[in-house]
Amino acid sequence: MEIIILASGSKGNAAYIKTKSTTLLIDAGISFRQLKLRLESHNIELDRIDGVLLTHEHSDHTKGLFQLVKQIHTPIYTTKKTYRKIKHTLPIVHETLPIEADVPFMLQDLIITPISTSHDAVDSLGFVIQEDDKRLVYITDTGYIDEQVFHKISNAEGYVLESNYDVALLFDSTRPHYLKKRIDSIKGHLSNDDAAYYLTRLIGDRTKNIVLAHPSEECNTEKHARDTLSDIFNAYELSLAHCEVTVAKQHQPTHIIKI
């Protein structure tokens, strides 16, 4: 399994996943032109996508859907509640396949398990994507992770986990207080500390890749995210030596990450 985070942050989100027989996107929050350009930077042509997994309806995850569906005619996998929120933004003729949290489904050679997340959206999701015996856990835009799903997401080969903000940078920023509280709430986003703490409990000997995702441009930096992860793992006397850690960016794609 190969994954490229094409864009990650409050201005647009999209990830590309390729397996032996499947190509898919998670979200389409950047323009079709940018999707093509960022894939072409890795010599990948955007000529076929087997499906788009949609995490939730916010525009930074959906604003590129119209042109994508129009150009490539790919099906959208999303919950019924989320579809009702976005259907007015889609072409009249398109294919949408309903999914729901905790109900696995097949997409070509993949077993995909949607995971309910906690965000100020109508029915937000993360995903566990399994090819053969390897799993990728993809969770962004959530205020916390319910321990009841830990057994589904523990000791995966790869994690794409939100690490949105540094707490001090957020509360020292010029953002309105209500927005700071929203971001820092259980319906908001994971901080660097949250992400690092969850990863100390989730990763295992099978884990080889960690992507810290959805970083705030104003209230986070790559150094803050990396240093927090390292400091918390050190505090728990845990090692990251066996993991490649990548911090996703808003305006440029990651390298090809092999799971």
C-alpha positions, 0 to 999 in steps of 0.5 A, spaced: 500 500 500 502 506 498 499 513 500 501 520 499 498 526 503 496 531 497 494 537 502 493 537 509 490 543 513 484 548 514 485 550 507 484 543 504 485 536 505 486 530 500 490 523 500 491 518 495 492 511 496 494 505 491 494 498 492 495 492 488 489 493 484 485 499 487 486 507 487 482 511 492 482 518 495 480 520 502 477 527 501 477 532 495 478 538 499 483 541 493 481 543 486 481 538 481 487 541 478 491 541 484 490 534 485 493 532 478 499 537 479 501 534 486 500 527 483 504 529 477 509 531 481 510 523 483 509 521 476 502 519 477 496 520 472 489 522 475 486 518 470 482 513 474 480 513 481 476 507 484 472 511 490 473 517 494 472 516 502 469 522 505 470 524 512 465 529 513 462 535 509 466 541 511 469 545 505 476 544 506 474 536 505 469 537 499 470 543 495 474 539 489 468 534 489 464 537 484 470 537 478 473 530 481 466 527 480 465 530 473 471 529 470 473 522 473 466 519 474 468 516 481 463 513 486 463 517 493 463 513 499 460 517 505 454 516 510 447 518 509 447 524 513 453 527 510 451 526 503 444 530 505 449 536 507 453 536 500 448 533 495 447 540 492 454 541 491 455 535 486 453 534 479 446 531 478 448 524 475 453 521 480 454 515 484 454 515 492 455 509 496 452 509 503 457 507 509 456 507 516 461 507 522 463 500 525 460 497 518 466 494 514 465 494 507 469 491 501 472 496 495 476 492 490 482 488 494 481 492 501 477 492 507 475 498 509 472 500 516 469 507 518 470 509 525 466 515 528 470 521 530 468 527 534 467 533 530 463 539 529 460 535 523 454 531 522 457 525 522 464 525 521 469 519 520 476 516 520 478 510 516 481 503 517 484 501 511 486 493 510 490 490 504 492 483 506 494 483 513 496 490 513 492 496 516 492 504 515 489 508 520 487 515 518 483 519 523 483 527 522 478 532 525 476 529 531 477 532 538 478 525 541 478 518 540 474 513 543 477 508 547 472 503 545 475 503 538 482 502 540 482 494 539 480 496 531 486 501 531 492 498 535 498 496 532 497 498 525 502 498 520 501 506 518 497 512 522 495 518 519 493 522 525 491 529 526 496 533 530 493 540 529 495 545 534 500 547 539 496 549 545 500 555 547 501 557 540 493 557 539 491 560 546 497 566 544 494 567 537 489 573 535 484 568 534 477 569 537 476 566 544 470 562 542 474 559 536 480 557 540 475 554 545 472 550 539 478 548 536 480 545 543 474 542 545 471 534 544 468 537 538 474 540 535 481 538 533 487 534 536 493 538 539 500 535 538 500 533 545 493 529 544 496 526 538 502 524 541 499 521 547 494 517 543 500 514 539 504 512 545 497 507 546 496 505 539 503 504 536 506 497 536 511 493 533 508 492 527 508 500 526 513 503 521 510 509 519 506 515 522 504 521 519 502 527 523 496 531 519 492 537 519 497 542 522 495 549 523 499 554 519 498 559 524 498 555 531 503 549 529 509 548 526 513 542 524 518 543 529 513 543 535 509 537 532 515 533 532 518 535 538 512 534 542 511 527 539 519 526 541 518 529 548 512 525 550 515 518 547 521 519 551 517 521 558 513 514 557 520 511 555 518 509 549 522 509 542 520 511 535 526 508 532 522 503 528 518 509 525 518 513 520 515 520 522 512 525 517 509 531 518 504 533 512 503 540 509 498 544 506 501 546 500 505 540 498 504 533 497 508 528 502 513 523 499 510 516 497 509 513 504 509 505 503 505 501 508 
